[in-house]
Each structure stands twice: as structure tokens, then as C-alpha cells.
Amino acid sequence: MSLLRLLAAPLAPLYGAVVRARNRGFDAHPERVAHATVPVISIGNLSAGGTGKTPLTLFLAEGLEAAGWTNAVLSRGYGGRRNVDPMSVEADSDPRQTGDEPLLMARRLGARRVVVGRKREAAAMRAQSQRPGLRCLLLDDGFQHRALHRDLDLLVLDGVRRWGDGRMLPLGDLREPVDSARRAQALVVTRAARVQDRPEIEAWWARHGSGGPVFWVDFALGGLRRWPAELPAAEVQGPAFAWCGLGHPEAFYADLLLAGHAWTGSRSFPDHRGPSPADLRRLQAQARAEGAAWLVCTEKDAVKLGPDHARALDLPLLVAEQRVAGGESLLAWVLARLI
């Protein structure tokens, strides 16, 4: 445990008390909650850091759209600083304004599909006004954002990390107490293939959850593409050097190995932060020293790279595309709840 967390440990009980009081306020005063004019599906979690919400949100957005449920994604836009709020995110938006995950989603989903805003109710109005005929909204990382009513709450749990050490922020990883899980209509367990004891998770859900279904999904690397995209595809041989700026980078490194991509070394940056061009040069020097012939990062990392990074590259950089595997039953259940 870091020294900073130890110093902040006395604040954990206070943080937990504030969260409980806030939740009681929403429970007691539903009239304070804003309502969109279309169904809202929230995808969120109890803990800080990556559980796979973004690829899951993309999977649902694409699947619902294909089934005729035109939709848009609402996001907080964590890490983005913008003068206009809410803001529509397009493929050429600046990640410094939108945040990295909303830009990643906009590039995958297309025009007028992602809106960022500190107040999700305002973002919902923006999304509906710019895409007439919208049939539903997806609230990315929305479990704690209770100011906007949701018709379906999906709670996402990393099947490997689970609920961490069970302690509240800032001492632990929990954003709110585990008994808040009862607000969710379903539990979605990610990285299911690596789960050692499914009955333990099912017992946890039976004890703390709503009694709704449990869905088990995995993430698969859908392929590697060259960055920048205009460069010709590279025939990479030999081991890679992996890097990323994620909440839990070890999950990405494990996914690479599962996909058959060996790596000799890795470097992790803080979540939502990528390397500067100078960092990238140092990273390449480290990669060569460790015998790597190419670099690999995530889609979320690639959206933060620009022309200065391209000029700093002299090793091939490939981007790993993450996809949901085994989510068909979840999508069918969500569709059934919407009809």
C-alpha cells in the first residue's frame, strides 16, 4: 500500500459516511432525479479503476444499434478540460477536452453518438437534440451518477480483482459500500475465463445484490493495427514491448499473453495519461535494451497520441483492439427489458 493511501486512511470512514448519506438522499427524494424521455441503461461499478466498462459499453451500443435501438453514449469525460459542456464528441475531437475513453468510443461508433458532460441530464438533452429518433441512452460509468434516472442498472465486476480489499476510498478501491450493489438489476462479471471460483462471486451477489441474473463475459484482442493508421501494415516478428495508461495495466499485459503475443518488458503510466514524445523515446530505448522489436499499446492509449509522437517513433507501434466475447446472452436480456 502506498504511503499516500496510508496517510489518507482516516478519511475512509468519513468518505463512506458521506456516500451513504448521499444515497439515502436519493432514495428518500426521487423527485430530485431528472428523467430522460427515452430509456437509460447505466453501465458502472463499485470500485475505482478499470473493470472493462468501456468495451462493454461499446459492445452494447453496437448491438443495440444493430437491433434497431438507435442510441448515444453519455460520459463524464474524465480527464478532459473543456469550455463547452455538454460537448458532442466526434472522431477528430481533442482528447484533452473530451477525455480518452469518450474519444475512443466516438471513433468506434461514429458521428453524434457520444456526448460528454459533467451533468449527465444536460448531456442527455444534448444527445437527444442532435440525433432525432434516438430510442435509448447508455450511461457510461454511471452507477454513482444518480441525478439521472436509469431504467436499467448494470453493475460490472472484474472477475479477477473482484471487490478489491473491501475498503472504501481513499484507503481502498471502493467508491461506495458493497451493499449498494442491490440497486443493480444485473451483475456482469468480466474476464470470466480467469475466474477461479464462480460460486464465491454468485454467493456475494446473492448476499449483496438484487437477485437479478449474473452474466459472464470475456475480453479478446480483436487484432493489431498499425499506428499511425496511414503507415503500411508491419510484419512484426519477435517479442513486443507493451505499454499502457490504464487503471489496472496488468489485465492488458495478461490479455496480450492470452492472445499469443509475447512481450519482453512493459511500462505503465497513470490511468488516463499517456507518454510525452520524450517519454516515448525513452520507452523505445528501454524496449531495445530488453530485446523488443516492436511496441504495443491499447486503443485508449492510441487516441492520446499525436503528430509529435509519430515523429518520435522509430519502432513499429501496433494498437491492440479489445472486444467483448460471450456477451450475446447479456445483449438479449437487455433487449428483452427494453421491449
ZAMARGU-4260 file (C-alpha; in steps of 0.2 Angstrom, whole numbers, plus 5000, padded with zeros to 4 digits):
<rodrens>
0) 5000/5000/5000 | 5006/5017/4995 | 5012/5030/5009 | 4999/5042/5002 | 4985/5029/5005
5) 4991/5026/5022 | 4991/5045/5026 | 4973/5046/5019 | 4967/5031/5029 | 4957/5041/5042
10) 4947/5049/5028 | 4939/5032/5023 | 4926/5031/5036 | 4921/5049/5033 | 4920/5046/5014
15) 4909/5031/5017 | 4898/5041/5028 | 4896/5054/5015 | 4892/5042/5001 | 4879/5033/5012
20) 4871/5050/5016 | 4870/5055/4998 | 4862/5038/4993 | 4849/5040/5007 | 4845/5057/5000
25) 4842/5050/4983 | 4832/5036/4990 | 4821/5047/5000 | 4818/5061/4987 | 4816/5053/4970
30) 4808/5069/4964 | 4826/5076/4963 | 4831/5064/4950 | 4830/5070/4931 | 4821/5059/4918
35) 4826/5057/4900 | 4812/5054/4888 | 4820/5038/4882 | 4826/5023/4892 | 4843/5025/4900
40) 4855/5010/4903 | 4869/5013/4916 | 4885/5003/4915 | 4895/5006/4931 | 4905/4998/4945
45) 4908/4999/4964 | 4927/5001/4963 | 4939/5014/4956 | 4949/5008/4941 | 4946/4998/4926
50) 4933/4984/4926 | 4930/4984/4907 | 4916/4996/4907 | 4921/5005/4891 | 4922/4989/4880
55) 4906/4983/4887 | 4898/5000/4884 | 4904/4999/4866 | 4898/4981/4864 | 4880/4986/4870
60) 4880/5002/4860 | 4884/4992/4844 | 4872/4978/4847 | 4858/4989/4852 | 4860/4999/4836
65) 4861/4984/4825 | 4844/4978/4833 | 4836/4995/4829 | 4838/5003/4846 | 4847/5019/4840
70) 4857/5026/4854 | 4870/5038/4861 | 4883/5036/4875 | 4884/5049/4889 | 4900/5050/4898
75) 4908/5061/4911 | 4923/5064/4901 | 4936/5061/4915 | 4952/5070/4912 | 4945/5082/4899
80) 4945/5100/4901 | 4933/5110/4890 | 4925/5127/4889 | 4909/5120/4882 | 4899/5107/4892
85) 4890/5096/4887 | 4900/5093/4872 | 4897/5081/4857 | 4912/5070/4854 | 4917/5067/4836
90) 4932/5057/4828 | 4943/5072/4826 | 4939/5079/4844 | 4954/5084/4855 | 4956/5071/4869
95) 4962/5085/4881 | 4945/5091/4880 | 4934/5076/4879 | 4945/5063/4889 | 4952/5047/4881
100) 4938/5035/4883 | 4924/5046/4875 | 4935/5049/4860 | 4939/5030/4858 | 4920/5027/4859
105) 4916/5041/4846 | 4929/5034/4834 | 4921/5017/4835 | 4903/5022/4835 | 4903/5036/4823
110) 4895/5054/4822 | 4883/5061/4835 | 4885/5045/4846 | 4894/5051/4861 | 4891/5066/4872
115) 4902/5071/4887 | 4896/5082/4901 | 4898/5085/4920 | 4879/5084/4922 | 4873/5069/4913
120) 4855/5076/4912 | 4861/5090/4901 | 4871/5078/4891 | 4855/5068/4888 | 4846/5083/4882
125) 4861/5087/4870 | 4861/5069/4864 | 4843/5069/4860 | 4843/5085/4851 | 4857/5081/4840
130) 4850/5064/4835 | 4831/5064/4832 | 4823/5047/4834 | 4835/5042/4847 | 4827/5026/4856
135) 4839/5024/4871 | 4854/5031/4880 | 4869/5022/4888 | 4876/5030/4904 | 4895/5026/4904
140) 4902/5024/4922 | 4885/5029/4928 | 4882/5019/4944 | 4886/5033/4956 | 4878/5047/4945
145) 4861/5045/4952 | 4855/5063/4947 | 4849/5055/4931 | 4836/5041/4932 | 4841/5025/4924
150) 4829/5011/4918 | 4842/4998/4919 | 4857/4997/4930 | 4871/4985/4925 | 4885/4983/4938
155) 4902/4977/4931 | 4914/4967/4942 | 4931/4962/4937 | 4931/4943/4940 | 4950/4943/4944
160) 4951/4958/4955 | 4933/4957/4961 | 4929/4970/4975 | 4947/4973/4980 | 4951/4973/4998
165) 4933/4978/5003 | 4939/4995/5010 | 4932/5012/5005 | 4942/5026/4996 | 4955/5033/4999
170) 4961/5018/5009 | 4954/5005/4997 | 4946/5005/4980 | 4928/5005/4984 | 4918/5020/4978
175) 4903/5015/4989 | 4899/5001/5001 | 4896/4984/4993 | 4878/4984/4999 | 4874/4997/4986
180) 4875/4983/4973 | 4857/4980/4977 | 4852/4994/4966 | 4858/4985/4950 | 4846/4974/4940
185) 4861/4963/4934 | 4879/4959/4938 | 4891/4957/4923 | 4907/4948/4928 | 4922/4952/4916
190) 4937/4942/4912 | 4926/4926/4916 | 4939/4914/4909 | 4951/4918/4923 | 4939/4917/4937
195) 4944/4903/4949 | 4928/4902/4960 | 4912/4907/4952 | 4901/4901/4966 | 4910/4913/4978
200) 4905/4928/4966 | 4887/4921/4965 | 4886/4920/4984 | 4892/4938/4985 | 4879/4943/4973
205) 4866/4934/4982 | 4871/4942/4998 | 4873/4960/4992 | 4864/4961/4976 | 4846/4962/4969
210) 4843/4944/4965 | 4845/4948/4946 | 4855/4937/4934 | 4873/4936/4933 | 4882/4937/4916
215) 4900/4931/4912 | 4909/4939/4898 | 4927/4940/4892 | 4938/4952/4883 | 4948/4946/4867
220) 4960/4956/4857 | 4952/4958/4841 | 4968/4961/4831 | 4983/4973/4830 | 4983/4988/4819
225) 4997/5000/4814 | 4999/5017/4822 | 4998/5030/4814 | 4985/5022/4803 | 4992/5029/4786
230) 5008/5019/4789 | 5008/5002/4780 | 5005/4986/4790 | 5020/4980/4798 | 5025/4962/4798
235) 5031/4961/4816 | 5042/4947/4822 | 5050/4944/4839 | 5044/4950/4856 | 5035/4966/4859
240) 5037/4979/4872 | 5020/4983/4880 | 5014/5000/4887 | 4998/5007/4893 | 4990/5020/4904
245) 4976/5011/4912 | 4968/5009/4929 | 4974/4991/4930 | 4988/4988/4917 | 4991/4970/4922
250) 4975/4965/4914 | 4981/4971/4897 | 4998/4963/4899 | 4989/4946/4903 | 4977/4948/4888
255) 4992/4950/4877 | 4999/4934/4883 | 4982/4925/4881 | 4981/4931/4863 | 4999/4924/4859
260) 5009/4940/4859 | 5025/4938/4869 | 5032/4954/4877 | 5049/4956/4885 | 5045/4971/4896
265) 5032/4984/4900 | 5029/5001/4906 | 5014/5008/4914 | 5008/5026/4915 | 4994/5033/4927
270) 4976/5030/4921 | 4971/5042/4908 | 4989/5048/4905 | 5000/5043/4891 | 5018/5046/4887
275) 5025/5063/4880 | 5036/5062/4865 | 5051/5062/4876 | 5044/5048/4886 | 5041/5038/4870
280) 5059/5040/4865 | 5065/5034/4882 | 5052/5019/4881 | 5059/5014/4864 | 5077/5014/4871
285) 5071/5003/4886 | 5062/4992/4873 | 5078/4989/4863 | 5088/4986/4878 | 5076/4972/4883
290) 5076/4964/4865 | 5060/4970/4859 | 5057/4973/4840 | 5040/4982/4841 | 5029/4992/4853
295) 5010/4988/4858 | 4998/4998/4867 | 4979/4999/4869 | 4966/5009/4859 | 4963/5020/4874
300) 4982/5025/4873 | 4982/5027/4855 | 4969/5041/4855 | 4980/5052/4865 | 4995/5051/4853
305) 4998/5065/4840 | 5010/5071/4826 | 5024/5074/4839 | 5023/5056/4845 | 5023/5049/4827
310) 5039/5059/4824 | 5047/5051/4839 | 5043/5034/4834 | 5057/5023/4826 | 5050/5006/4831
315) 5033/4999/4824 | 5019/5003/4836 | 5004/4992/4835 | 4987/4995/4844 | 4978/4981/4852
320) 4959/4982/4849 | 4949/4975/4863 | 4932/4966/4860 | 4919/4958/4871 | 4917/4939/4869
325) 4902/4929/4875 | 4891/4944/4878 | 4876/4938/4867 | 4865/4932/4882 | 4868/4949/4891
330) 4863/4959/4875 | 4847/4948/4873 | 4842/4951/4891 | 4845/4970/4889 | 4834/4970/4873
335) 4821/4960/4881 | 4820/4973/4896 | 4818/4987/4883 | 4804/4980/4873
</rodrens>
